Amino acid sequence: MLGITFALIAAVGFGSGAVFARLGGLHIRSTTGTVVSLAAGFLMTFIVALVFNLSDMFSLSGVAFAWFLLAGAIHFPIGRLLNFTGITLAGVSRASPIVGASPLFAILLALTLGNEPFEVPIFIGTVLVVTGVALIVTQR
Amino acid sequence: MNLAFPENRALLGSVLALGAAMAYGSSLYLQKVVVTEYAPPLVGATFALLFGMLILTVMVHRHIPADLRKPKKGLAMMALAGLSSSVGVMFSYLSLNHAV
């Protein structure tokens, strides 16, 4: 239950971030805007992490940094830049639901690489996500 | 593709959004590995943000000085976007840490 609650809060954060990105994209290039957004976000996250996880910040292995680098490279330069640029071009109402299909790709990786079990509710949810994205993309 | 037409802009934006979905989905799986094996959620989110910011800054640094001289409203909105999205990133890592 706690995980679901956190996930819902995360969704609110991502959703409101998309709206602000749309408003910012009207005045500034999406590449620079993404850098600004990352800088602001890093500052906040760093301060919170220092408060709650100070000892963990300085006891990490080299392999951990490699994973951080990979996760950060895929999520931010690629993911957020494509997200903000897509929002600037297509608008929040069209782009954000498509970006919301990201769990679909996470499920694919989890099933193939993570060997997680496949369950009927996951299949139904996957079909609904794909259908929703298809409806949005084909909207005129 | 002529981006002067709204339909083409919407289509390109949709394609880019789909690319973002693929990237975010892949990073969700990586985040799960990070919080399971290597670091607490907030630490993982912090360093992922740091590396992402550094990489993107290197990629687009030529445009930044000129863009920073533009009206501050755009910068303020993007900063708010970053703060909101980072709340999303932090709680995303936290939710994965509590996931089965």
gemmi code that builds the backbone of each chain (N, CA, C; Angstrom):
import gemmi

chains = {
    "A": [
        ("MET", (0.836, -1.214, 0.000), (0.000, 0.000, 0.000), (0.862, 1.252, 0.000)),
        ("LEU", (1.935, 1.216, 0.795), (2.814, 2.386, 0.850), (3.473, 2.624, -0.499)),
        ("GLY", (3.867, 1.515, -1.158), (4.471, 1.658, -2.478), (3.523, 2.289, -3.468)),
        ("ILE", (2.259, 1.905, -3.411), (1.251, 2.476, -4.315), (1.048, 3.949, -4.021)),
        ("THR", (1.005, 4.297, -2.727), (0.847, 5.711, -2.343), (1.998, 6.548, -2.881)),
        ("PHE", (3.219, 6.025, -2.694), (4.383, 6.757, -3.213), (4.303, 6.889, -4.731)),
        ("ALA", (3.849, 5.834, -5.399), (3.746, 5.872, -6.853), (2.725, 6.927, -7.301)),
        ("LEU", (1.636, 7.055, -6.563), (0.630, 8.073, -6.902), (1.196, 9.478, -6.718)),
        ("ILE", (1.955, 9.666, -5.634), (2.589, 10.973, -5.420), (3.571, 11.264, -6.546)),
        ("ALA", (4.315, 10.232, -6.941), (5.247, 10.394, -8.061), (4.499, 10.823, -9.321)),
        ("ALA", (3.326, 10.229, -9.543), (2.532, 10.579, -10.723), (2.103, 12.046, -10.679)),
        ("VAL", (1.724, 12.529, -9.495), (1.350, 13.942, -9.356), (2.546, 14.835, -9.677)),
        ("GLY", (3.706, 14.451, -9.176), (4.920, 15.218, -9.457), (5.226, 15.269, -10.941)),
        ("PHE", (5.183, 14.111, -11.594), (5.472, 14.062, -13.033), (4.426, 14.838, -13.823)),
        ("GLY", (3.160, 14.704, -13.432), (2.100, 15.391, -14.159), (2.212, 16.905, -14.067)),
        ("SER", (2.412, 17.410, -12.870), (2.545, 18.862, -12.722), (3.828, 19.359, -13.378)),
        ("GLY", (4.879, 18.539, -13.344), (6.119, 18.902, -14.033), (5.892, 19.066, -15.526)),
        ("ALA", (5.046, 18.227, -16.095), (4.740, 18.323, -17.521), (4.046, 19.639, -17.858)),
        ("VAL", (3.135, 20.065, -16.983), (2.425, 21.328, -17.231), (3.396, 22.501, -17.169)),
        ("PHE", (4.258, 22.506, -16.158), (5.248, 23.589, -16.052), (6.199, 23.578, -17.241)),
        ("ALA", (6.565, 22.365, -17.694), (7.455, 22.264, -18.854), (6.798, 22.841, -20.105)),
        ("ARG", (5.509, 22.602, -20.252), (4.784, 23.174, -21.388), (4.812, 24.695, -21.330)),
        ("LEU", (4.557, 25.256, -20.150), (4.554, 26.706, -19.993), (5.959, 27.267, -20.217)),
        ("GLY", (6.969, 26.585, -19.707), (8.348, 27.057, -19.889), (8.814, 26.939, -21.317)),
        ("GLY", (8.350, 25.887, -22.014), (8.766, 25.653, -23.385), (8.298, 26.714, -24.366)),
        ("LEU", (7.342, 27.535, -23.948), (6.872, 28.630, -24.801), (7.892, 29.768, -24.853)),
        ("HIS", (8.810, 29.803, -23.863), (9.715, 30.941, -23.752), (11.182, 30.571, -23.903)),
        ("ILE", (11.499, 29.289, -23.815), (12.900, 28.890, -23.779), (13.084, 27.588, -24.556)),
        ("ARG", (14.280, 27.417, -25.132), (14.594, 26.186, -25.856), (14.476, 24.981, -24.920)),
        ("SER", (13.932, 23.872, -25.440), (13.670, 22.704, -24.577), (14.960, 22.104, -24.037)),
        ("THR", (16.051, 22.172, -24.792), (17.318, 21.610, -24.303), (17.825, 22.370, -23.082)),
        ("THR", (17.874, 23.694, -23.182), (18.306, 24.500, -22.037), (17.323, 24.369, -20.883)),
        ("GLY", (16.044, 24.361, -21.210), (15.025, 24.199, -20.170), (15.191, 22.894, -19.411)),
        ("THR", (15.541, 21.844, -20.130), (15.745, 20.554, -19.472), (16.935, 20.615, -18.523)),
        ("VAL", (18.009, 21.272, -18.940), (19.176, 21.427, -18.063), (18.794, 22.199, -16.804)),
        ("VAL", (18.047, 23.289, -16.982), (17.602, 24.090, -15.836), (16.744, 23.244, -14.901)),
        ("SER", (15.838, 22.465, -15.487), (14.957, 21.630, -14.667), (15.761, 20.580, -13.906)),
        ("LEU", (16.757, 20.006, -14.540), (17.600, 19.005, -13.874), (18.417, 19.632, -12.744)),
        ("ALA", (18.926, 20.842, -12.977), (19.712, 21.517, -11.946), (18.858, 21.806, -10.711)),
        ("ALA", (17.638, 22.318, -10.952), (16.735, 22.619, -9.836), (16.360, 21.334, -9.093)),
        ("GLY", (16.064, 20.303, -9.852), (15.685, 19.037, -9.240), (16.808, 18.385, -8.468)),
        ("PHE", (18.020, 18.449, -9.031), (19.171, 17.862, -8.338), (19.418, 18.570, -7.014)),
        ("LEU", (19.314, 19.888, -7.032), (19.549, 20.667, -5.801), (18.611, 20.224, -4.684)),
        ("MET", (17.331, 20.106, -5.029), (16.345, 19.707, -4.028), (16.588, 18.278, -3.547)),
        ("THR", (16.813, 17.373, -4.476), (17.011, 15.975, -4.121), (18.277, 15.791, -3.297)),
        ("PHE", (19.334, 16.528, -3.651), (20.600, 16.438, -2.930), (20.433, 16.871, -1.478)),
        ("ILE", (19.723, 17.960, -1.265), (19.513, 18.462, 0.102), (18.715, 17.455, 0.925)),
        ("VAL", (17.658, 16.915, 0.328), (16.828, 15.928, 1.040), (17.647, 14.675, 1.349)),
        ("ALA", (18.450, 14.222, 0.386), (19.271, 13.024, 0.590), (20.333, 13.263, 1.675)),
        ("LEU", (20.895, 14.466, 1.718), (21.875, 14.787, 2.758), (21.242, 14.710, 4.153)),
        ("VAL", (19.989, 15.154, 4.242), (19.300, 15.172, 5.540), (18.993, 13.746, 6.010)),
        ("PHE", (18.524, 12.900, 5.102), (18.034, 11.582, 5.505), (19.030, 10.442, 5.285)),
        ("ASN", (19.971, 10.610, 4.376), (20.890, 9.506, 4.044), (22.340, 9.965, 3.983)),
        ("LEU", (22.779, 10.782, 4.928), (24.125, 11.353, 4.869), (25.197, 10.262, 4.832)),
        ("SER", (25.113, 9.277, 5.695), (26.156, 8.244, 5.748), (26.159, 7.391, 4.482)),
        ("ASP", (24.970, 7.149, 3.909), (24.901, 6.319, 2.704), (25.498, 7.011, 1.494)),
        ("MET", (25.486, 8.343, 1.502), (25.976, 9.102, 0.350), (27.468, 8.852, 0.120)),
        ("PHE", (28.196, 8.534, 1.189), (29.653, 8.443, 1.067), (30.167, 7.020, 1.309)),
        ("SER", (29.284, 6.027, 1.168), (29.713, 4.639, 1.358), (29.271, 3.769, 0.187)),
        ("LEU", (29.361, 4.328, -1.013), (28.892, 3.624, -2.200), (30.045, 2.956, -2.941)),
        ("SER", (29.747, 1.838, -3.573), (30.770, 1.129, -4.355), (30.876, 1.725, -5.752)),
        ("GLY", (31.964, 1.389, -6.450), (32.149, 1.876, -7.813), (31.078, 1.359, -8.754)),
        ("VAL", (30.649, 0.103, -8.522), (29.602, -0.481, -9.372), (28.301, 0.305, -9.238)),
        ("ALA", (28.028, 0.773, -8.019), (26.808, 1.562, -7.794), (26.803, 2.802, -8.669)),
        ("PHE", (27.951, 3.483, -8.753), (28.027, 4.690, -9.583), (27.803, 4.367, -11.060)),
        ("ALA", (28.256, 3.189, -11.489), (28.022, 2.788, -12.878), (26.525, 2.645, -13.145)),
        ("TRP", (25.798, 2.056, -12.210), (24.344, 1.922, -12.363), (23.663, 3.287, -12.313)),
        ("PHE", (24.133, 4.165, -11.413), (23.565, 5.513, -11.352), (23.753, 6.230, -12.688)),
        ("LEU", (24.962, 6.073, -13.253), (25.279, 6.729, -14.519), (24.346, 6.234, -15.627)),
        ("LEU", (24.143, 4.913, -15.672), (23.284, 4.339, -16.712), (21.838, 4.797, -16.540)),
        ("ALA", (21.346, 4.696, -15.291), (19.960, 5.100, -15.035), (19.767, 6.582, -15.321)),
        ("GLY", (20.726, 7.396, -14.895), (20.619, 8.836, -15.112), (20.710, 9.207, -16.578)),
        ("ALA", (21.590, 8.535, -17.328), (21.765, 8.839, -18.741), (20.506, 8.518, -19.536)),
        ("ILE", (19.854, 7.413, -19.209), (18.652, 7.033, -19.949), (17.459, 7.881, -19.529)),
        ("HIS", (17.308, 8.122, -18.234), (16.123, 8.825, -17.753), (16.146, 10.303, -18.106)),
        ("PHE", (17.263, 10.971, -17.930), (17.273, 12.429, -18.023), (17.687, 12.991, -19.388)),
        ("PRO", (18.915, 12.797, -19.861), (19.226, 13.357, -21.180), (18.320, 12.813, -22.270)),
        ("ILE", (17.980, 11.541, -22.197), (17.147, 10.958, -23.238), (15.667, 11.129, -22.889)),
        ("GLY", (15.251, 10.576, -21.777), (13.837, 10.564, -21.425), (13.240, 11.935, -21.216)),
        ("ARG", (13.821, 12.729, -20.318), (13.226, 14.030, -20.014), (13.318, 14.978, -21.202)),
        ("LEU", (14.401, 14.921, -21.948), (14.538, 15.805, -23.106), (13.477, 15.472, -24.159)),
        ("LEU", (13.295, 14.179, -24.443), (12.250, 13.774, -25.382), (10.873, 14.151, -24.846)),
        ("ASN", (10.676, 13.976, -23.550), (9.396, 14.305, -22.924), (9.084, 15.787, -23.078)),
        ("PHE", (10.015, 16.645, -22.653), (9.771, 18.093, -22.699), (9.627, 18.594, -24.142)),
        ("THR", (10.417, 18.042, -25.050), (10.307, 18.467, -26.449), (8.984, 18.000, -27.042)),
        ("GLY", (8.591, 16.779, -26.705), (7.308, 16.261, -27.174), (6.139, 17.090, -26.644)),
        ("ILE", (6.230, 17.499, -25.383), (5.185, 18.339, -24.795), (5.123, 19.694, -25.490)),
        ("THR", (6.290, 20.260, -25.768), (6.345, 21.563, -26.445), (5.699, 21.496, -27.824)),
        ("LEU", (5.911, 20.390, -28.539), (5.381, 20.258, -29.901), (3.916, 19.830, -29.924)),
        ("ALA", (3.561, 18.862, -29.097), (2.224, 18.262, -29.191), (1.268, 18.719, -28.097)),
        ("GLY", (1.782, 19.386, -27.068), (0.907, 19.800, -25.967), (0.846, 18.733, -24.882)),
        ("VAL", (0.496, 19.174, -23.679), (0.475, 18.271, -22.526), (-0.589, 17.192, -22.682)),
        ("SER", (-1.784, 17.584, -23.155), (-2.905, 16.642, -23.175), (-2.670, 15.477, -24.124)),
        ("ARG", (-1.857, 15.702, -25.166), (-1.578, 14.616, -26.095), (-0.321, 13.853, -25.699)),
        ("ALA", (0.721, 14.570, -25.298), (2.033, 13.930, -25.042), (2.063, 13.172, -23.710)),
        ("SER", (1.494, 13.763, -22.670), (1.631, 13.144, -21.336), (1.019, 11.750, -21.235)),
        ("PRO", (-0.184, 11.515, -21.785), (-0.703, 10.140, -21.726), (0.175, 9.139, -22.467)),
        ("ILE", (0.817, 9.584, -23.535), (1.717, 8.683, -24.266), (2.930, 8.362, -23.403)),
        ("VAL", (3.480, 9.387, -22.754), (4.598, 9.159, -21.836), (4.169, 8.236, -20.703)),
        ("GLY", (2.888, 8.315, -20.345), (2.349, 7.446, -19.300), (2.374, 5.982, -19.656)),
        ("ALA", (2.688, 5.655, -20.894), (2.818, 4.251, -21.301), (4.161, 3.664, -20.880)),
        ("SER", (4.974, 4.447, -20.168), (6.302, 3.947, -19.783), (6.250, 2.651, -18.956)),
        ("PRO", (5.235, 2.455, -18.106), (5.201, 1.172, -17.381), (5.127, -0.030, -18.318)),
        ("LEU", (4.576, 0.178, -19.491), (4.489, -0.908, -20.467), (5.880, -1.442, -20.796)),
        ("PHE", (6.805, -0.512, -21.041), (8.175, -0.913, -21.367), (8.895, -1.459, -20.136)),
        ("ALA", (8.563, -0.908, -18.965), (9.141, -1.440, -17.736), (8.678, -2.882, -17.517)),
        ("ILE", (7.411, -3.152, -17.814), (6.871, -4.509, -17.673), (7.595, -5.467, -18.617)),
        ("LEU", (7.805, -5.022, -19.859), (8.495, -5.876, -20.828), (9.887, -6.260, -20.330)),
        ("LEU", (10.605, -5.264, -19.799), (11.949, -5.540, -19.286), (11.902, -6.433, -18.055)),
        ("ALA", (10.927, -6.167, -17.181), (10.817, -6.956, -15.957), (10.506, -8.424, -16.269)),
        ("LEU", (9.661, -8.639, -17.285), (9.292, -10.005, -17.648), (10.435, -10.737, -18.351)),
        ("THR", (11.193, -10.014, -19.178), (12.249, -10.648, -19.966), (13.577, -10.720, -19.203)),
        ("LEU", (14.033, -9.574, -18.690), (15.334, -9.544, -18.022), (15.237, -9.864, -16.530)),
        ("GLY", (14.131, -9.450, -15.909), (14.003, -9.612, -14.474), (13.345, -10.907, -14.040)),
        ("ASN", (12.850, -11.666, -15.037), (12.195, -12.950, -14.729), (11.065, -12.802, -13.713)),
        ("GLU", (10.364, -11.678, -13.761), (9.225, -11.495, -12.863), (8.031, -12.267, -13.419)),
        ("PRO", (7.129, -12.725, -12.546), (6.004, -13.528, -13.025), (4.995, -12.690, -13.809)),
        ("PHE", (4.389, -13.338, -14.812), (3.361, -12.680, -15.623), (1.989, -13.041, -15.068)),
        ("GLU", (1.178, -12.022, -14.760), (-0.131, -12.266, -14.159), (-1.222, -11.622, -15.008)),
        ("VAL", (-2.432, -12.145, -14.883), (-3.567, -11.660, -15.699), (-3.832, -10.173, -15.507)),
        ("PRO", (-3.867, -9.647, -14.265), (-4.088, -8.196, -14.119), (-3.050, -7.358, -14.859)),
        ("ILE", (-1.816, -7.831, -14.900), (-0.770, -7.113, -15.634), (-1.079, -7.109, -17.118)),
        ("PHE", (-1.542, -8.259, -17.634), (-1.883, -8.354, -19.051), (-3.032, -7.403, -19.388)),
        ("ILE", (-4.074, -7.396, -18.559), (-5.226, -6.516, -18.808), (-4.799, -5.053, -18.776)),
        ("GLY", (-4.004, -4.698, -17.768), (-3.517, -3.314, -17.684), (-2.673, -2.935, -18.879)),
        ("THR", (-1.856, -3.856, -19.338), (-1.003, -3.595, -20.503), (-1.858, -3.328, -21.740)),
        ("VAL", (-2.880, -4.141, -21.938), (-3.766, -3.954, -23.098), (-4.452, -2.594, -23.027)),
        ("LEU", (-4.907, -2.219, -21.841), (-5.591, -0.933, -21.685), (-4.643, 0.231, -21.971)),
        ("VAL", (-3.401, 0.130, -21.499), (-2.425, 1.194, -21.747), (-2.163, 1.339, -23.241)),
        ("VAL", (-1.932, 0.219, -23.918), (-1.655, 0.252, -25.363), (-2.852, 0.827, -26.118)),
        ("THR", (-4.053, 0.418, -25.730), (-5.261, 0.929, -26.395), (-5.397, 2.435, -26.202)),
        ("GLY", (-5.143, 2.889, -24.985), (-5.238, 4.327, -24.711), (-4.242, 5.127, -25.522)),
        ("VAL", (-3.007, 4.650, -25.583), (-1.983, 5.349, -26.367), (-2.376, 5.382, -27.835)),
        ("ALA", (-2.880, 4.275, -28.364), (-3.267, 4.207, -29.777), (-4.398, 5.205, -30.064)),
        ("LEU", (-5.336, 5.321, -29.162), (-6.445, 6.266, -29.357), (-5.949, 7.709, -29.383)),
        ("ILE", (-5.003, 8.016, -28.513), (-4.492, 9.382, -28.449), (-3.697, 9.721, -29.698)),
        ("VAL", (-2.819, 8.812, -30.114), (-1.948, 9.092, -31.249), (-2.754, 9.249, -32.529)),
        ("THR", (-3.856, 8.492, -32.662), (-4.654, 8.545, -33.883), (-5.734, 9.612, -33.813)),
        ("GLN", (-5.779, 10.352, -32.740), (-6.788, 11.404, -32.595), (-6.548, 12.524, -33.607)),
        ("ARG", (-7.612, 13.043, -34.182), (-7.481, 14.139, -35.145), (-8.113, 15.413, -34.605)),
    ],
    "B": [
        ("MET", (9.505, 16.737, -43.222), (8.269, 17.096, -42.498), (8.253, 18.600, -42.234)),
        ("ASN", (7.191, 19.255, -42.612), (7.057, 20.687, -42.430), (6.397, 20.965, -41.089)),
        ("LEU", (7.192, 21.460, -40.130), (6.672, 21.670, -38.789), (5.803, 22.905, -38.669)),
        ("ALA", (5.612, 23.607, -39.786), (4.690, 24.748, -39.751), (3.250, 24.259, -39.614)),
        ("PHE", (3.001, 23.022, -40.048), (1.652, 22.478, -39.932), (1.452, 21.908, -38.530)),
        ("PRO", (0.335, 22.292, -37.866), (0.087, 21.789, -36.507), (0.017, 20.267, -36.438)),
        ("GLU", (-0.533, 19.644, -37.501), (-0.669, 18.175, -37.464), (0.709, 17.519, -37.423)),
        ("ASN", (1.656, 18.064, -38.181), (3.006, 17.482, -38.198), (3.706, 17.683, -36.863)),
        ("ARG", (3.484, 18.850, -36.256), (4.076, 19.107, -34.944), (3.515, 18.152, -33.908)),
        ("ALA", (2.200, 17.935, -33.982), (1.561, 17.026, -33.031), (2.065, 15.598, -33.225)),
        ("LEU", (2.223, 15.193, -34.482), (2.707, 13.836, -34.761), (4.135, 13.657, -34.271)),
        ("LEU", (4.992, 14.621, -34.575), (6.387, 14.533, -34.118), (6.453, 14.545, -32.600)),
        ("GLY", (5.639, 15.404, -31.986), (5.596, 15.443, -30.523), (5.150, 14.118, -29.937)),
        ("SER", (4.197, 13.484, -30.593), (3.712, 12.180, -30.122), (4.799, 11.113, -30.245)),
        ("VAL", (5.528, 11.146, -31.341), (6.623, 10.181, -31.535), (7.707, 10.381, -30.481)),
        ("LEU", (8.033, 11.650, -30.223), (9.034, 11.933, -29.200), (8.545, 11.490, -27.822)),
        ("ALA", (7.245, 11.698, -27.566), (6.676, 11.267, -26.290), (6.773, 9.754, -26.141)),
        ("LEU", (6.577, 9.036, -27.248), (6.708, 7.576, -27.209), (8.159, 7.179, -26.917)),
        ("GLY", (9.104, 7.908, -27.497), (10.507, 7.676, -27.191), (10.803, 7.925, -25.723)),
        ("ALA", (10.189, 8.978, -25.180), (10.354, 9.266, -23.753), (9.785, 8.129, -22.911)),
        ("ALA", (8.644, 7.583, -23.338), (8.026, 6.469, -22.605), (8.968, 5.268, -22.572)),
        ("MET", (9.612, 4.985, -23.704), (10.558, 3.868, -23.748), (11.740, 4.120, -22.815)),
        ("ALA", (12.244, 5.353, -22.828), (13.384, 5.686, -21.962), (12.989, 5.608, -20.483)),
        ("TYR", (11.850, 6.189, -20.149), (11.395, 6.167, -18.754), (11.132, 4.729, -18.296)),
        ("GLY", (10.528, 3.920, -19.167), (10.249, 2.535, -18.809), (11.525, 1.756, -18.545)),
        ("SER", (12.503, 1.962, -19.397), (13.790, 1.291, -19.205), (14.451, 1.743, -17.904)),
        ("SER", (14.366, 3.049, -17.643), (15.009, 3.563, -16.429), (14.272, 3.088, -15.181)),
        ("LEU", (12.959, 2.821, -15.281), (12.216, 2.262, -14.143), (12.825, 0.928, -13.726)),
        ("TYR", (13.132, 0.107, -14.733), (13.740, -1.194, -14.435), (15.111, -0.998, -13.797)),
        ("LEU", (15.892, -0.065, -14.313), (17.217, 0.206, -13.743), (17.118, 0.746, -12.317)),
        ("GLN", (16.107, 1.614, -12.084), (15.899, 2.152, -10.733), (15.632, 1.019, -9.745)),
        ("LYS", (14.868, 0.023, -10.171), (14.559, -1.111, -9.300), (15.837, -1.844, -8.929)),
        ("VAL", (16.730, -2.025, -9.904), (18.010, -2.678, -9.634), (18.821, -1.859, -8.628)),
        ("VAL", (18.840, -0.539, -8.831), (19.632, 0.351, -7.964), (19.152, 0.278, -6.519)),
        ("VAL", (17.838, 0.419, -6.303), (17.331, 0.469, -4.922), (17.340, -0.900, -4.272)),
        ("THR", (17.338, -1.957, -5.079), (17.363, -3.311, -4.521), (18.778, -3.725, -4.120)),
        ("GLU", (19.760, -3.335, -4.941), (21.106, -3.872, -4.776), (22.114, -2.894, -4.199)),
        ("TYR", (21.957, -1.588, -4.461), (23.107, -0.714, -4.251), (22.915, 0.471, -3.310)),
        ("ALA", (21.748, 1.084, -3.276), (21.653, 2.337, -2.519), (20.211, 2.620, -2.118)),
        ("PRO", (20.025, 3.426, -1.059), (18.675, 3.872, -0.709), (18.078, 4.700, -1.836)),
        ("PRO", (16.760, 4.780, -1.881), (16.093, 5.470, -2.999), (16.545, 6.911, -3.208)),
        ("LEU", (16.633, 7.679, -2.132), (16.993, 9.088, -2.298), (18.415, 9.240, -2.827)),
        ("VAL", (19.308, 8.389, -2.379), (20.695, 8.459, -2.851), (20.746, 8.097, -4.336)),
        ("GLY", (20.027, 7.045, -4.721), (19.981, 6.657, -6.119), (19.422, 7.772, -6.999)),
        ("ALA", (18.343, 8.388, -6.545), (17.729, 9.478, -7.311), (18.689, 10.657, -7.444)),
        ("THR", (19.392, 10.974, -6.362), (20.324, 12.120, -6.380), (21.426, 11.925, -7.400)),
        ("PHE", (22.062, 10.780, -7.350), (23.201, 10.569, -8.255), (22.751, 10.369, -9.693)),
        ("ALA", (21.588, 9.759, -9.896), (21.073, 9.636, -11.257), (20.794, 11.020, -11.839)),
        ("LEU", (20.208, 11.900, -11.030), (19.965, 13.281, -11.462), (21.277, 13.991, -11.772)),
        ("LEU", (22.274, 13.789, -10.911), (23.561, 14.467, -11.101), (24.199, 14.052, -12.421)),
        ("PHE", (24.277, 12.749, -12.656), (24.908, 12.270, -13.891), (24.104, 12.693, -15.114)),
        ("GLY", (22.775, 12.608, -15.016), (21.939, 13.042, -16.131), (22.146, 14.501, -16.456)),
        ("MET", (22.219, 15.332, -15.425), (22.423, 16.761, -15.626), (23.780, 17.041, -16.272)),
        ("LEU", (24.807, 16.367, -15.781), (26.154, 16.597, -16.326), (26.226, 16.184, -17.797)),
        ("ILE", (25.655, 15.037, -18.119), (25.692, 14.549, -19.499), (24.953, 15.505, -20.424)),
        ("LEU", (23.762, 15.920, -20.030), (22.982, 16.805, -20.890), (23.644, 18.176, -21.023)),
        ("THR", (24.234, 18.671, -19.951), (24.932, 19.962, -20.017), (26.071, 19.910, -21.023)),
        ("VAL", (26.826, 18.828, -21.029), (27.909, 18.669, -22.003), (27.347, 18.648, -23.419)),
        ("MET", (26.185, 18.012, -23.597), (25.601, 17.871, -24.930), (25.105, 19.204, -25.485)),
        ("VAL", (24.553, 20.067, -24.653), (23.882, 21.272, -25.157), (24.487, 22.562, -24.634)),
        ("HIS", (25.711, 22.545, -24.149), (26.280, 23.701, -23.455), (26.381, 24.935, -24.338)),
        ("ARG", (26.465, 24.766, -25.656), (26.650, 25.921, -26.533), (25.455, 26.874, -26.499)),
        ("HIS", (24.246, 26.319, -26.297), (23.039, 27.161, -26.341), (22.736, 27.818, -25.007)),
        ("ILE", (23.302, 27.309, -23.937), (22.889, 27.727, -22.598), (23.140, 29.209, -22.323)),
        ("PRO", (24.326, 29.774, -22.577), (24.537, 31.199, -22.242), (23.520, 32.125, -22.905)),
        ("ALA", (23.213, 31.901, -24.165), (22.236, 32.758, -24.853), (20.847, 32.569, -24.274)),
        ("ASP", (20.475, 31.355, -23.970), (19.142, 31.091, -23.438), (18.973, 31.664, -22.037)),
        ("LEU", (20.045, 31.716, -21.263), (19.949, 32.258, -19.905), (19.699, 33.766, -19.913)),
        ("ARG", (19.958, 34.431, -21.052), (19.721, 35.875, -21.134), (18.290, 36.188, -21.556)),
        ("LYS", (17.510, 35.170, -21.849), (16.110, 35.387, -22.263), (15.251, 35.686, -21.047)),
        ("PRO", (13.965, 36.115, -21.284), (13.077, 36.416, -20.150), (13.054, 35.301, -19.116)),
        ("LYS", (13.047, 35.715, -17.865), (13.198, 34.774, -16.767), (11.974, 33.895, -16.537)),
        ("LYS", (10.851, 34.244, -17.146), (9.630, 33.457, -16.925), (9.845, 32.017, -17.380)),
        ("GLY", (10.491, 31.868, -18.544), (10.736, 30.525, -19.047), (11.629, 29.730, -18.118)),
        ("LEU", (12.683, 30.382, -17.609), (13.589, 29.710, -16.681), (12.858, 29.305, -15.403)),
        ("ALA", (12.011, 30.216, -14.907), (11.271, 29.931, -13.676), (10.344, 28.737, -13.862)),
        ("MET", (9.661, 28.696, -15.005), (8.741, 27.588, -15.274), (9.510, 26.263, -15.385)),
        ("MET", (10.654, 26.287, -16.032), (11.431, 25.054, -16.179), (12.019, 24.622, -14.834)),
        ("ALA", (12.373, 25.593, -13.986), (12.856, 25.242, -12.642), (11.740, 24.569, -11.844)),
        ("LEU", (10.526, 25.117, -11.964), (9.375, 24.498, -11.292), (9.117, 23.108, -11.872)),
        ("ALA", (9.277, 22.973, -13.178), (9.123, 21.661, -13.800), (10.131, 20.673, -13.227)),
        ("GLY", (11.344, 21.157, -13.029), (12.384, 20.292, -12.460), (12.092, 19.889, -11.029)),
        ("LEU", (11.617, 20.848, -10.227), (11.295, 20.543, -8.831), (10.151, 19.528, -8.769)),
        ("SER", (9.107, 19.753, -9.571), (7.968, 18.829, -9.581), (8.379, 17.452, -10.078)),
        ("SER", (9.131, 17.421, -11.162), (9.555, 16.133, -11.715), (10.477, 15.402, -10.758)),
        ("SER", (11.282, 16.133, -10.024), (12.190, 15.477, -9.076), (11.440, 14.923, -7.876)),
        ("VAL", (10.348, 15.579, -7.495), (9.457, 14.961, -6.500), (8.968, 13.633, -7.067)),
        ("GLY", (8.632, 13.637, -8.351), (8.222, 12.405, -9.010), (9.316, 11.355, -9.012)),
        ("VAL", (10.537, 11.770, -9.297), (11.663, 10.823, -9.328), (11.901, 10.234, -7.940)),
        ("MET", (11.918, 11.117, -6.920), (12.175, 10.642, -5.543), (11.129, 9.626, -5.113)),
        ("PHE", (9.853, 9.969, -5.321), (8.790, 9.062, -4.889), (8.702, 7.832, -5.784)),
        ("SER", (9.170, 7.930, -7.008), (9.245, 6.760, -7.874), (10.250, 5.763, -7.304)),
        ("TYR", (11.440, 6.256, -6.933), (12.422, 5.391, -6.293), (11.887, 4.811, -4.985)),
        ("LEU", (11.191, 5.652, -4.180), (10.644, 5.172, -2.912), (9.595, 4.090, -3.137)),
        ("SER", (8.760, 4.278, -4.146), (7.704, 3.296, -4.399), (8.318, 1.963, -4.841)),
        ("LEU", (9.377, 2.012, -5.658), (10.033, 0.791, -6.117), (10.719, 0.080, -4.943)),
        ("ASN", (11.199, 0.875, -3.982), (11.837, 0.290, -2.810), (10.823, -0.479, -1.964)),
        ("HIS", (9.548, -0.053, -2.031), (8.515, -0.706, -1.251), (7.724, -1.719, -2.059)),
        ("ALA", (8.080, -1.846, -3.337), (7.353, -2.772, -4.213), (7.786, -4.202, -3.918)),
        ("VAL", (6.870, -5.142, -4.187), (7.141, -6.560, -3.954), (8.179, -7.058, -4.946)),
    ],
}
model = gemmi.Model(1)
for chain_id, residues in chains.items():
    chain = gemmi.Chain(chain_id)
    for i, (resn, *xyz) in enumerate(residues, 1):
        res = gemmi.Residue()
        res.name, res.seqid = resn, gemmi.SeqId(i, " ")
        for name, pos in zip(("N", "CA", "C"), xyz):
            atom = gemmi.Atom()
            atom.name, atom.element = name, gemmi.Element(name[0])
            atom.pos, atom.b_iso = gemmi.Position(*pos), 0.0
            res.add_atom(atom)
        chain.add_residue(res)
    model.add_chain(chain)
structure = gemmi.Structure()
structure.add_model(model)
structure.setup_entities()
